[in-house]
Amino acid sequence: MGTPVPELCREHGMRNASFYKWRAKYGGMDASLIGRMNELEAENNRLKKMCADVQLQNNVIKEAIKKSGKAVSVSQDGKDCRLQ
């Protein structure tokens, strides 16, 4: 029989709840699956940042249109193309 969970947690300075959360998230996974999950989480964070940047750019453009009263278009290379 192995060492009881409360004793292991005490030895490693962690709470029982932390252990059970870790086990719920990673239990049954081998190292390659954990590595792949970490890669996917990193990619997801990168994509979320990209989406936030695009939304911010969109909001800035909308505000510029409201203030100027003129239509403003942004080309794919990021340069403003003012329309009369």
NORWOPE-V546204 format. One line per field, one symbol per residue. phi: phi as a letter, one per 40 degrees, with the letter a starting at -180 (. if undefined). psi: psi as a letter, one per 40 degrees, with the letter a starting at -180 (. if undefined). A space follows every 10 residues. Layout:
phi=???
psi=???
This chain:
phi=.cccddcccc ccgbcdcccc cccccbdgcc cccccccccc cccccccccc ccccccdccc ccccccccgb cbbbcccgcc bcbc
psi=iahidddddd defiiddddd dddddeheii dddddddddd dddddddddd dddddddddd ddddddddei hhihideeih hhi.
